[in-house]
């Protein structure tokens, strides 16, 4: 089978207008989306949260970008689906798919940052939404199943643990006739997790998703996790090649390595409300902050490990400058 082409995407960063409003307004974010398409990228990604890391709302942002673009795919990176009412999500996403003429990819996740991992505010998002934090994985699975039914069936009856629908005539349907692709994002390699939890996370991708996105993985970790997902896909009777292997990378490109790391450190502390003294002290040390050659080397390692879709997220208040520099000094080498 021919090797899948690598897709390159830019996360236009819905949090930057909150933490760097003087550099990057909401309207400039939409401008960047339009420019990213002109620069030839394949996908535009947006992040998601409620109040734990305040930002522009992800689906509204995608709709705005959809109206200003014609070709580029539009995706979340990633949407915390359990915090949303499933039918409202189905309608909102179908609307974006119609506006964009069928260019969307819904990358779903359960979020991260439990109280035990230092993310007390994120856990509170579930409390405010009235969703049991401990059931978020099962809820996301049921949502994915229900979304696909709502998007493809004339009338839907569904009885599950979290949803009870009787003969619902849902519409309008998305532009993509077999429903927009749904990917799953998870990061089992970041924190020490019980082996049963990791298995459940990876098996979920192999069984349900048409893409897998992660972050903060070494090439060896990425290769191993992807291999396990593919085995679980085979167990489920699926073709593992249907699952797009994706990676979201945080980076800063600068010929002055120390300047790149200083700017990245400031960004990380503002974005995550942390007080790291150095990039090396943070978990983000695995991502590339430095010269174009350093970035090329790290990203090629992930391509060699099997990654076929990137979401590039830039650790800088200067989003346009970073994307332009990356496009000129890094991207051509990745396409060779």
C-alpha positions as CSV (number, residue, x, y, z in Angstrom):
1,X,0.0,0.0,0.0
2,X,1.3,3.5,-0.9
3,X,2.5,5.5,2.1
4,X,0.1,8.2,3.2
5,X,1.1,11.8,2.4
6,X,2.0,14.0,5.4
7,X,-0.5,16.8,6.0
8,X,0.8,20.0,7.5
9,X,-1.6,22.1,9.6
10,X,-1.4,25.3,11.8
11,X,-3.1,25.7,15.1
12,X,-4.2,29.4,14.9
13,X,-4.3,29.5,18.7
14,X,-7.6,30.6,20.3
15,X,-5.9,31.4,23.6
16,X,-3.4,33.9,22.2
17,X,-6.0,36.7,21.8
18,X,-6.6,36.4,25.6
19,X,-3.0,36.2,26.8
20,X,-1.5,38.5,24.1
21,X,-4.4,40.8,23.0
22,X,-2.0,43.6,22.1
23,X,-0.2,41.3,19.5
24,X,-3.0,39.0,18.3
25,X,-6.6,40.0,18.3
26,X,-9.6,37.8,17.5
27,X,-9.9,39.3,14.0
28,X,-6.2,38.8,13.4
29,X,-6.6,35.1,14.2
30,X,-9.1,34.8,11.4
31,X,-6.8,36.8,9.1
32,X,-4.1,34.2,10.0
33,X,-6.4,31.4,9.0
34,X,-6.8,33.0,5.6
35,X,-3.1,33.4,5.2
36,X,-2.3,29.9,6.3
37,X,-4.5,28.7,3.4
38,X,-2.6,30.9,1.0
39,X,0.7,29.6,2.3
40,X,-0.4,26.1,1.2
41,X,-1.1,24.3,4.5
42,X,-3.6,21.4,4.5
43,X,-5.5,22.0,7.8
44,X,-6.3,24.8,10.3
45,X,-6.7,23.6,13.9
46,X,-8.2,25.3,16.9
47,X,-7.9,24.4,20.6
48,X,-10.7,24.2,23.2
49,X,-11.5,24.9,26.9
50,X,-14.0,26.8,28.9
51,X,-12.7,28.8,31.9
52,X,-9.7,26.8,32.9
53,X,-7.6,28.3,30.1
54,X,-9.9,31.1,28.8
55,X,-9.9,31.4,25.0
56,X,-12.1,32.1,22.0
57,X,-14.8,29.4,21.6
58,X,-13.5,26.8,19.2
59,X,-16.6,26.0,17.0
60,X,-17.5,29.7,16.6
61,X,-13.9,30.4,15.6
62,X,-13.9,27.5,13.0
63,X,-17.1,28.9,11.5
64,X,-15.5,32.3,11.1
65,X,-12.4,30.7,9.5
66,X,-14.6,28.6,7.3
67,X,-16.3,31.7,5.9
68,X,-12.9,33.1,4.9
69,X,-11.3,30.0,3.3
70,X,-12.1,27.7,0.4
71,X,-9.8,24.7,0.4
72,X,-8.1,24.1,3.8
73,X,-9.5,21.5,6.1
74,X,-10.9,22.7,9.5
75,X,-10.3,20.8,12.7
76,X,-10.3,21.0,16.5
77,X,-7.2,20.1,18.4
78,X,-9.0,18.9,20.3
79,X,-12.7,19.4,21.2
80,X,-13.7,18.4,24.8
81,X,-16.9,16.7,23.7
82,X,-18.2,15.5,27.1
83,X,-18.6,19.2,28.2
84,X,-21.1,19.7,25.4
85,X,-24.7,18.7,24.8
86,X,-24.4,16.1,22.1
87,X,-27.4,17.3,20.0
88,X,-26.3,20.9,20.1
89,X,-22.8,19.8,19.1
90,X,-24.2,17.7,16.2
91,X,-26.1,20.7,14.9
92,X,-23.3,23.2,15.4
93,X,-20.8,20.9,13.7
94,X,-23.1,20.1,10.8
95,X,-23.5,23.8,10.3
96,X,-19.8,24.4,10.1
97,X,-19.5,21.5,7.7
98,X,-22.2,23.0,5.5
99,X,-20.6,26.5,5.6
100,X,-17.2,25.0,4.6
101,X,-18.6,22.7,1.9
102,X,-17.5,19.6,3.8
103,X,-14.0,20.5,5.1
104,X,-14.3,19.6,8.8
105,X,-12.6,17.0,11.0
106,X,-13.8,16.7,14.5
107,X,-10.9,15.7,16.8
108,X,-12.5,14.7,20.1
109,X,-11.0,14.4,23.5
110,X,-11.9,14.2,27.2
111,X,-9.5,17.1,28.1
112,X,-6.6,16.9,30.5
113,X,-5.3,18.3,33.7
114,X,-7.2,16.5,36.5
115,X,-6.9,17.8,40.1
116,X,-4.3,15.1,40.8
117,X,-2.2,16.4,37.9
118,X,-2.4,20.0,39.0
119,X,-5.4,21.0,36.9
120,X,-8.0,21.9,39.5
121,X,-9.7,24.5,37.3
122,X,-10.1,22.0,34.5
123,X,-11.8,19.4,36.8
124,X,-14.2,22.2,37.9
125,X,-15.3,22.6,34.2
126,X,-16.9,19.2,34.5
127,X,-18.5,20.2,37.8
128,X,-20.0,23.3,36.3
129,X,-21.2,21.4,33.3
130,X,-22.8,18.8,35.5
131,X,-20.8,15.9,34.0
132,X,-19.3,13.2,36.1
133,X,-15.5,13.5,35.6
134,X,-15.0,9.8,36.1
135,X,-17.4,8.9,33.3
136,X,-16.0,11.3,30.7
137,X,-14.4,8.6,28.6
138,X,-17.5,6.5,28.4
139,X,-19.6,9.6,27.6
140,X,-17.2,10.6,24.7
141,X,-17.5,7.1,23.2
142,X,-21.3,7.3,23.4
143,X,-21.3,10.8,21.9
144,X,-19.2,9.6,18.9
145,X,-21.6,6.8,18.2
146,X,-24.6,9.1,18.5
147,X,-23.1,11.8,16.4
148,X,-22.6,9.4,13.5
149,X,-26.2,8.2,13.8
150,X,-27.6,11.7,13.9
151,X,-25.6,12.8,10.9
152,X,-26.5,9.8,8.7
153,X,-29.9,8.5,9.7
154,X,-33.3,10.0,8.6
155,X,-34.6,9.3,12.1
156,X,-32.6,8.3,15.2
157,X,-33.6,6.2,18.1
158,X,-30.8,5.7,20.7
159,X,-30.8,4.3,24.2
160,X,-27.5,4.5,26.0
161,X,-26.0,5.3,29.4
162,X,-26.2,9.0,28.9
163,X,-28.7,9.5,26.0
164,X,-32.3,8.4,25.5
165,X,-33.7,9.5,22.1
166,X,-36.8,8.3,20.5
167,X,-37.4,8.8,16.7
168,X,-35.6,12.1,16.4
169,X,-35.6,13.6,12.9
170,X,-32.3,15.5,13.1
171,X,-31.2,18.1,10.6
172,X,-29.7,19.7,8.7
173,X,-27.1,17.0,7.9
174,X,-23.5,17.8,7.3
175,X,-22.2,18.3,3.8
176,X,-20.0,15.1,4.0
177,X,-22.5,12.3,3.3
178,X,-21.0,9.6,5.5
179,X,-20.5,12.2,8.4
180,X,-17.4,14.3,9.0
181,X,-14.4,12.2,10.1
182,X,-14.1,11.9,13.9
183,X,-10.6,11.5,15.4
184,X,-9.6,11.0,19.0
185,X,-6.9,12.8,20.8
186,X,-5.2,11.4,23.9
187,X,-1.8,11.4,25.6
188,X,-1.2,8.2,27.6
189,X,2.5,8.7,27.6
190,X,2.6,12.0,29.6
191,X,1.6,10.9,33.1
192,X,2.0,7.5,34.8
193,X,-1.3,5.7,34.2
194,X,-2.4,2.2,35.1
195,X,-1.9,-0.2,32.2
196,X,-5.6,-0.9,32.0
197,X,-6.3,2.8,31.5
198,X,-3.7,3.1,28.7
199,X,-5.2,0.0,27.0
200,X,-8.7,1.5,27.2
201,X,-7.5,4.8,25.7
202,X,-5.7,3.1,22.8
203,X,-8.3,0.5,22.2
204,X,-10.9,3.3,21.9
205,X,-9.0,4.9,19.1
206,X,-8.5,1.5,17.3
207,X,-12.2,0.7,17.5
208,X,-13.9,4.1,16.9
209,X,-11.6,6.8,15.4
210,X,-10.5,7.7,11.9
211,X,-7.5,9.5,13.3
212,X,-5.3,9.7,16.4
213,X,-3.7,12.8,17.7
214,X,-1.2,13.1,20.6
215,X,1.4,15.5,21.9
216,X,4.6,15.4,24.0
217,X,5.8,12.0,22.7
218,X,9.3,10.9,21.7
219,X,9.5,9.2,18.3
220,X,9.9,5.9,20.1
221,X,6.9,6.4,22.2
222,X,4.9,7.6,19.2
223,X,5.9,4.5,17.2
224,X,5.0,2.1,20.0
225,X,1.6,3.7,20.8
226,X,0.7,3.9,17.1
227,X,1.6,0.2,16.7
228,X,-0.7,-0.8,19.6
229,X,-3.6,1.3,18.1
230,X,-3.2,-0.5,14.8
231,X,-3.3,-3.9,16.5
232,X,-6.5,-2.9,18.3
233,X,-8.0,-1.7,15.0
234,X,-7.3,-5.2,13.5
235,X,-8.9,-6.8,16.5
236,X,-12.0,-4.7,15.9
237,X,-12.1,-5.9,12.3
238,X,-10.9,-2.5,10.9
239,X,-8.2,-1.6,8.4
240,X,-5.6,0.2,10.5
241,X,-4.6,2.3,7.6
242,X,-7.9,4.1,7.9
243,X,-6.6,5.8,11.1
244,X,-4.6,9.0,10.4
245,X,-1.7,9.3,12.8
246,X,-1.4,12.9,13.9
247,X,0.7,15.0,16.3
248,X,0.3,18.5,17.8
249,X,3.6,20.1,18.4
250,X,4.4,23.3,20.3
251,X,7.4,25.1,18.8
252,X,9.3,28.3,18.4
253,X,11.6,28.9,15.5
254,X,14.5,31.3,15.8
255,X,18.1,31.3,14.5
256,X,19.0,32.5,18.0
257,X,18.3,29.3,20.0
258,X,18.3,31.1,23.3
259,X,15.8,33.7,22.1
260,X,13.5,30.9,20.9
261,X,13.6,29.2,24.3
262,X,13.1,32.5,26.3
263,X,10.0,33.4,24.2
264,X,8.7,29.8,24.5
265,X,9.1,29.8,28.3
266,X,7.2,33.1,28.6
267,X,4.4,31.7,26.4
268,X,4.2,28.4,28.3
269,X,3.9,30.1,31.7
270,X,1.2,32.5,30.4
271,X,-0.7,29.8,28.5
272,X,-0.7,27.2,31.2
273,X,-0.5,29.6,34.2
274,X,2.7,28.0,35.4
275,X,5.9,29.3,36.9
276,X,8.6,27.3,35.2
277,X,12.1,28.7,35.4
278,X,13.2,27.1,32.2
279,X,11.8,25.1,29.3
280,X,13.9,22.1,30.5
281,X,12.0,22.2,33.8
282,X,8.7,21.7,31.9
283,X,7.2,18.8,30.2
284,X,7.4,20.7,26.9
285,X,11.1,20.2,26.6
286,X,10.3,17.3,24.2
287,X,9.1,19.8,21.6
288,X,11.4,21.9,19.4
289,X,12.3,25.5,20.5
290,X,15.3,26.6,18.6
291,X,16.9,26.9,15.2
292,X,15.3,25.7,12.0
293,X,17.7,22.8,11.8
294,X,16.7,21.7,15.4
295,X,13.0,21.9,14.5
296,X,13.6,19.9,11.3
297,X,15.4,17.2,13.1
298,X,12.7,16.7,15.7
299,X,9.9,16.8,13.3
300,X,11.5,14.4,10.9
301,X,11.9,12.0,13.8
302,X,8.1,12.0,14.3
303,X,7.5,11.5,10.5
304,X,9.9,8.5,10.6
305,X,7.9,7.2,13.6
306,X,4.7,7.2,11.5
307,X,3.1,10.7,11.9
308,X,1.2,11.8,8.9
309,X,-0.6,14.9,10.2
310,X,0.8,17.8,12.1
311,X,-0.8,20.6,14.0
312,X,1.9,23.2,14.5
313,X,1.2,25.5,17.5
314,X,3.6,28.4,18.0
315,X,4.8,29.4,21.4
316,X,5.0,33.1,20.7
317,X,2.9,36.3,20.9
318,X,4.0,36.9,17.3
319,X,1.9,34.3,15.5
320,X,2.2,35.6,12.0
321,X,6.0,36.0,12.2
322,X,6.4,32.5,13.6
323,X,4.2,30.8,10.9
324,X,5.9,32.7,8.1
325,X,9.4,31.8,9.4
326,X,8.4,28.2,9.8
327,X,6.9,28.2,6.3
328,X,10.1,29.6,4.8
329,X,12.8,27.9,6.8
330,X,11.4,24.6,8.1
331,X,8.5,23.3,6.1
332,X,10.4,22.9,2.7
333,X,12.8,20.4,4.4
334,X,9.9,18.4,5.8
335,X,8.3,18.1,2.3
336,X,11.6,16.8,0.7
